[in-house]
Amino acid sequence: MSSLLISFNAIAPLFMIIALGYLMKRLGFLGETEVKRFNTACFYTFMPIMLFYDVYTADLAGSVRPFFFIYAIGMLFLLTFLTVLLVLRVEKDDSCRGVMIQAAFRSNFVLLGIPISTALVGGGGSVGVTALTVAIVVPLFNVMAMVVLEIFRGGRVKPGTIALNILKNPLIIGGLSGLFLKLFGVKLPQFLLIFGGKMESGCFAIALFLLGASFEFKFLSDYKKDLTITVLLRLVVFPAVALFGAAVLGIRGAEFVTLIALFAAPCAINSFNMAMQMGGNKDLAASAVMTTSALSFFTLFIWVTLFKMLGMF
């Protein structure tokens, strides 16, 4: 019961904010245009400042853990490779193939990683490993998504274009800026740190609220088979393999919680935008985001409760 209560208290508030955003959209307080504009504003202001602040204030000596990063990235590549083999067998439409693969490996870790870590293991230095993982995973997700979607629309992968898009990503700019200043020992004035802290605390609620406001449950019945496979991969297979593997290898504490956020979170909301821009099936992409986001309340609760009971954090 103690583990259940801890899990519920950590997960429920996050999804209550998401539900509130969905309700406000349904009641007409926010329109589609406003949601898109606020999402863009959040992506270019709150989120990069949040990542900068978390990386800059992290205990890098305690957060740089080579074995953990090797495991996380290696497992991500392994599961993605197996997903490609599966999708090639079960789906013949290339526009759906790329979308399914991206939805399976590209979690909403950027948005949910730090809130989940904070809720389960507390703030401060314990979130440092999560913030550094975000800084590593953001460019990796972008590269993998662009390569997969480009291949399945019959195009040629252009390394220069991919590199340019990565360097222009505000989250990458924010994370790397914080890392460079930290490594070179640059001391920021106190008022800037206070500003960063307040922006970070506001980012969580705003981003989750906008995630809820972005929900549009459409086209679910048109892609039952593809959605079922994608949801099972994203919310069941990926977390089961990655988390049980980590438990066997002795990964614990903040590192383990980071893996929960990385592998058990729903599909990244911006995977829809990238699929639309690169010729993927946008209806399937939107349905994957919405379905996994809705069901992840239950699956995240189960994974958190299970591994809390097993003493992983």
KEGUKE-161359 format. One record per residue (C-alpha): residue in three letters; x, y, z. Coordinates in nm, 2 decimals, padded with zeros to 4 digits, always signed. Each point is the difference from the previous one (the first is absolute). Example, Ala and Ser with C-alpha at 12.3 -4.5 7.8 and 13.67 -1.06 7.14 Angstrom:
# residues 2
   fitor       px       py       pz
     ALA   +01.23   -00.45   +00.78
     SER   +00.14   +00.34   -00.07
//
This chain:
# residues 313
   fitor       px       py       pz
     MET   +00.00   +00.00   +00.00
     SER   +00.29   +00.23   +00.07
     SER   +00.14   -00.05   -00.34
     LEU   -00.34   +00.05   -00.16
     LEU   -00.05   +00.33   +00.18
     ILE   +00.35   +00.13   -00.09
     SER   -00.06   -00.09   -00.36
     PHE   -00.35   +00.15   -00.01
     ASN   +00.12   +00.33   +00.17
     ALA   +00.29   +00.03   -00.25
     ILE   -00.20   -00.08   -00.32
     ALA   -00.35   +00.13   +00.06
     PRO   +00.09   +00.37   +00.04
     LEU   +00.18   +00.00   -00.34
     PHE   -00.30   -00.15   -00.18
     MET   -00.24   +00.23   +00.19
     ILE   +00.18   +00.30   -00.16
     ILE   -00.03   -00.18   -00.34
     ALA   -00.37   -00.07   +00.05
     LEU   -00.05   +00.37   +00.10
     GLY   +00.15   +00.11   -00.33
     TYR   -00.22   -00.24   -00.19
     LEU   -00.31   +00.13   +00.19
     MET   +00.08   +00.36   -00.07
     LYS   +00.04   -00.07   -00.37
     ARG   -00.33   -00.19   -00.01
     LEU   -00.18   +00.28   +00.18
     GLY   +00.12   +00.25   -00.26
     PHE   +00.24   +00.21   +00.22
     LEU   +00.28   -00.09   -00.24
     GLY   -00.02   -00.04   -00.37
     GLU   +00.22   -00.20   -00.23
     THR   +00.20   +00.31   -00.11
     GLU   +00.06   +00.11   +00.37
     VAL   +00.12   -00.35   +00.09
     LYS   +00.25   -00.01   -00.29
     ARG   +00.13   +00.35   +00.08
     PHE   +00.04   -00.08   +00.37
     ASN   +00.17   -00.33   -00.08
     THR   +00.25   +00.18   -00.22
     ALA   +00.06   +00.27   +00.27
     CYS   +00.06   -00.27   +00.26
     PHE   +00.23   -00.19   -00.23
     TYR   +00.22   +00.31   -00.07
     THR   -00.01   +00.15   +00.36
     PHE   -00.09   -00.21   +00.30
     MET   +00.13   -00.34   -00.11
     PRO   +00.36   +00.11   -00.11
     ILE   +00.03   +00.22   +00.31
     MET   -00.11   -00.29   +00.21
     LEU   +00.25   -00.23   -00.16
     PHE   +00.28   +00.26   +00.03
     TYR   -00.08   +00.05   +00.37
     ASP   -00.02   -00.37   +00.09
     VAL   +00.33   -00.08   -00.18
     TYR   +00.18   +00.31   +00.14
     THR   -00.11   -00.07   +00.36
     ALA   +00.06   -00.38   -00.02
     ASP   +00.28   -00.17   +00.18
     LEU   +00.18   -00.11   -00.31
     ALA   +00.25   -00.21   +00.20
     GLY   -00.28   -00.20   +00.14
     SER   -00.22   +00.00   -00.31
     VAL   +00.25   -00.11   -00.27
     ARG   -00.03   -00.38   +00.02
     PRO   +00.14   -00.17   -00.31
     PHE   -00.14   -00.35   +00.05
     PHE   -00.35   +00.15   +00.05
     PHE   +00.02   +00.21   -00.32
     ILE   +00.14   -00.29   -00.20
     TYR   -00.28   -00.23   +00.12
     ALA   -00.27   +00.26   -00.08
     ILE   +00.12   +00.08   -00.35
     GLY   +00.09   -00.36   -00.08
     MET   -00.34   -00.12   +00.11
     LEU   -00.17   +00.27   -00.20
     PHE   +00.18   -00.10   -00.32
     LEU   -00.06   -00.37   +00.06
     LEU   -00.38   +00.04   +00.06
     THR   -00.02   +00.23   -00.30
     PHE   +00.17   -00.25   -00.23
     LEU   -00.23   -00.28   +00.12
     THR   -00.30   +00.24   -00.06
     VAL   +00.12   +00.06   -00.36
     LEU   +00.01   -00.38   -00.06
     LEU   -00.35   -00.04   +00.14
     VAL   -00.16   +00.29   -00.18
     LEU   +00.15   -00.11   -00.34
     ARG   -00.19   -00.33   +00.05
     VAL   -00.34   +00.13   +00.11
     GLU   -00.04   +00.32   -00.20
     LYS   +00.04   +00.05   -00.37
     ASP   -00.07   +00.37   -00.03
     ASP   +00.32   +00.20   +00.03
     SER   -00.18   +00.31   +00.12
     CYS   -00.13   -00.20   +00.30
     ARG   +00.33   -00.19   +00.05
     GLY   +00.21   +00.31   +00.08
     VAL   -00.27   +00.14   +00.23
     MET   -00.03   -00.33   +00.20
     ILE   +00.37   -00.03   +00.05
     GLN   +00.04   +00.36   +00.11
     ALA   -00.30   -00.03   +00.24
     ALA   +00.15   -00.31   +00.15
     PHE   +00.34   +00.14   +00.09
     ARG   -00.06   +00.37   +00.04
     SER   -00.15   +00.05   +00.34
     ASN   -00.12   +00.32   +00.16
     PHE   +00.31   -00.01   +00.22
     VAL   +00.08   +00.36   -00.06
     LEU   -00.33   +00.11   +00.15
     LEU   -00.05   -00.26   +00.27
     GLY   +00.35   -00.10   +00.10
     ILE   +00.08   +00.26   +00.26
     PRO   -00.35   +00.03   +00.15
     ILE   -00.01   -00.38   +00.05
     SER   +00.35   -00.01   +00.14
     THR   -00.08   +00.29   +00.24
     ALA   -00.32   -00.17   +00.11
     LEU   +00.17   -00.33   +00.07
     VAL   +00.34   +00.08   +00.13
     GLY   -00.02   +00.37   +00.08
     GLY   +00.17   +00.31   -00.16
     GLY   +00.34   +00.14   +00.04
     GLY   +00.30   -00.22   -00.10
     SER   -00.21   -00.31   -00.05
     VAL   -00.15   +00.15   -00.31
     GLY   +00.35   +00.07   -00.15
     VAL   +00.03   -00.34   -00.16
     THR   -00.35   +00.05   -00.16
     ALA   +00.09   +00.35   -00.13
     LEU   +00.33   -00.13   -00.16
     THR   -00.19   -00.29   -00.15
     VAL   -00.25   +00.24   -00.16
     ALA   +00.29   +00.20   -00.14
     ILE   +00.14   -00.32   -00.16
     VAL   -00.33   -00.15   -00.11
     VAL   -00.15   +00.31   -00.17
     PRO   +00.25   +00.01   -00.29
     LEU   -00.01   -00.39   -00.02
     PHE   -00.38   +00.00   -00.03
     ASN   +00.02   +00.26   -00.27
     VAL   +00.26   -00.18   -00.21
     MET   -00.17   -00.34   +00.03
     ALA   -00.34   +00.15   -00.09
     MET   +00.13   +00.19   -00.30
     VAL   +00.19   -00.30   -00.13
     VAL   -00.30   -00.24   +00.04
     LEU   -00.26   +00.23   -00.15
     GLU   +00.23   +00.09   -00.29
     ILE   +00.08   -00.36   -00.08
     PHE   -00.37   -00.10   +00.00
     ARG   -00.11   +00.28   -00.23
     GLY   +00.26   -00.11   -00.25
     GLY   +00.23   +00.29   +00.04
     ARG   +00.38   +00.03   +00.06
     VAL   +00.13   +00.07   +00.35
     LYS   +00.19   +00.33   +00.00
     PRO   +00.25   +00.02   +00.29
     GLY   +00.04   +00.38   -00.05
     THR   -00.37   +00.07   +00.03
     ILE   -00.03   -00.22   +00.31
     ALA   +00.30   +00.17   +00.17
     LEU   -00.14   +00.34   -00.07
     ASN   -00.34   -00.09   +00.14
     ILE   +00.16   -00.13   +00.31
     LEU   +00.21   +00.31   +00.05
     LYS   -00.31   +00.22   -00.04
     ASN   -00.20   -00.20   +00.26
     PRO   -00.07   +00.23   +00.30
     LEU   +00.02   -00.29   +00.25
     ILE   +00.34   -00.10   -00.12
     ILE   +00.12   +00.36   +00.01
     GLY   -00.13   +00.04   +00.36
     GLY   +00.15   -00.33   +00.12
     LEU   +00.34   +00.05   -00.16
     SER   +00.02   +00.36   +00.11
     GLY   -00.06   -00.11   +00.36
     LEU   +00.26   -00.28   -00.03
     PHE   +00.27   +00.23   -00.15
     LEU   -00.04   +00.27   +00.26
     LYS   +00.01   -00.27   +00.27
     LEU   +00.31   -00.17   -00.14
     PHE   +00.19   +00.33   -00.04
     GLY   -00.10   +00.12   +00.35
     VAL   -00.19   +00.31   -00.10
     LYS   -00.19   +00.14   +00.30
     LEU   -00.34   +00.15   -00.08
     PRO   -00.14   +00.28   +00.21
     GLN   -00.25   -00.10   +00.26
     PHE   -00.29   +00.18   -00.16
     LEU   +00.05   -00.21   -00.32
     LEU   +00.00   -00.32   +00.20
     ILE   -00.32   +00.11   +00.18
     PHE   -00.15   +00.08   -00.34
     GLY   +00.10   -00.34   -00.14
     GLY   -00.15   -00.17   +00.30
     LYS   -00.33   +00.17   -00.03
     MET   -00.02   -00.07   -00.38
     GLU   +00.08   -00.37   +00.08
     SER   -00.28   -00.03   +00.25
     GLY   -00.25   +00.17   -00.23
     CYS   +00.11   -00.21   -00.30
     PHE   -00.13   -00.33   +00.14
     ALA   -00.36   +00.12   +00.05
     ILE   -00.02   +00.20   -00.33
     ALA   +00.15   -00.28   -00.21
     LEU   -00.23   -00.27   +00.15
     PHE   -00.30   +00.23   -00.03
     LEU   +00.07   +00.06   -00.37
     LEU   +00.05   -00.37   -00.05
     GLY   -00.36   -00.06   +00.12
     ALA   -00.13   +00.29   -00.21
     SER   +00.16   -00.16   -00.31
     PHE   -00.20   -00.32   +00.03
     GLU   -00.23   -00.08   -00.30
     PHE   -00.13   -00.35   +00.00
     LYS   -00.05   -00.06   -00.37
     PHE   +00.06   -00.28   -00.25
     LEU   +00.03   -00.26   +00.28
     SER   -00.23   -00.25   -00.18
     ASP   +00.19   +00.04   -00.33
     TYR   +00.33   -00.14   +00.13
     LYS   -00.09   -00.26   +00.26
     LYS   +00.27   -00.25   -00.09
     ASP   +00.28   +00.25   -00.03
     LEU   -00.11   +00.18   +00.31
     THR   -00.02   -00.32   +00.20
     ILE   +00.35   -00.09   -00.10
     THR   +00.14   +00.35   +00.06
     VAL   -00.17   +00.03   +00.35
     LEU   +00.13   -00.34   +00.11
     LEU   +00.35   +00.08   -00.12
     ARG   +00.01   +00.34   +00.16
     LEU   -00.17   -00.07   +00.33
     VAL   +00.06   -00.37   +00.07
     VAL   +00.29   -00.15   -00.20
     PHE   +00.25   +00.28   +00.02
     PRO   -00.04   +00.06   +00.37
     ALA   -00.01   -00.37   +00.09
     VAL   +00.32   -00.09   -00.18
     ALA   +00.19   +00.32   +00.10
     LEU   -00.11   +00.01   +00.36
     PHE   +00.04   -00.37   +00.08
     GLY   +00.34   +00.00   -00.17
     ALA   +00.10   +00.30   +00.21
     ALA   -00.12   -00.17   +00.32
     VAL   +00.21   -00.31   -00.08
     LEU   +00.31   +00.22   -00.06
     GLY   -00.04   +00.18   +00.33
     ILE   -00.11   +00.34   -00.12
     ARG   -00.18   +00.18   +00.29
     GLY   -00.12   +00.33   +00.13
     ALA   -00.01   +00.31   -00.22
     GLU   +00.15   -00.20   -00.29
     PHE   -00.28   -00.25   +00.01
     VAL   -00.27   +00.27   +00.03
     THR   +00.15   +00.17   -00.31
     LEU   -00.03   -00.32   -00.19
     ILE   -00.37   -00.03   +00.10
     ALA   -00.06   +00.35   -00.14
     LEU   +00.21   -00.08   -00.31
     PHE   -00.15   -00.33   -00.09
     ALA   -00.35   +00.00   +00.15
     ALA   -00.12   +00.35   -00.09
     PRO   -00.25   +00.04   -00.29
     CYS   +00.09   +00.10   -00.36
     ALA   +00.16   +00.35   -00.03
     ILE   -00.25   +00.25   -00.10
     ASN   +00.23   +00.16   -00.26
     SER   +00.03   -00.33   -00.18
     PHE   -00.33   +00.09   -00.17
     ASN   +00.15   +00.33   -00.13
     MET   +00.31   -00.18   -00.14
     ALA   -00.21   -00.27   -00.16
     MET   -00.22   +00.26   -00.17
     GLN   +00.30   +00.20   -00.12
     MET   +00.18   -00.31   -00.14
     GLY   -00.28   -00.18   -00.18
     GLY   -00.11   -00.25   +00.27
     ASN   -00.36   -00.09   +00.07
     LYS   -00.10   +00.30   +00.21
     ASP   -00.33   -00.15   +00.11
     LEU   +00.17   -00.31   +00.13
     ALA   +00.27   +00.21   +00.17
     ALA   -00.26   +00.22   +00.17
     SER   -00.20   -00.31   +00.12
     ALA   +00.32   -00.16   +00.14
     VAL   +00.08   +00.31   +00.20
     MET   -00.35   +00.03   +00.14
     THR   -00.06   -00.37   +00.07
     THR   +00.33   -00.06   +00.18
     SER   -00.03   +00.32   +00.20
     ALA   -00.35   -00.10   +00.12
     LEU   +00.10   -00.36   +00.09
     SER   +00.34   +00.09   +00.15
     PHE   -00.18   +00.12   +00.32
     PHE   -00.08   -00.36   +00.07
     THR   +00.32   -00.16   -00.14
     LEU   +00.23   +00.25   +00.17
     PHE   -00.18   -00.06   +00.33
     ILE   +00.05   -00.37   -00.04
     TRP   +00.37   +00.02   -00.08
     VAL   +00.07   +00.25   +00.28
     THR   -00.18   -00.20   +00.25
     LEU   +00.16   -00.33   -00.11
     PHE   +00.35   +00.12   +00.02
     LYS   -00.06   +00.20   +00.32
     MET   -00.11   -00.32   +00.16
     LEU   +00.31   -00.18   -00.13
     GLY   +00.22   +00.27   +00.16
     MET   +00.15   +00.15   -00.32
     PHE   -00.03   +00.35   +00.13
//
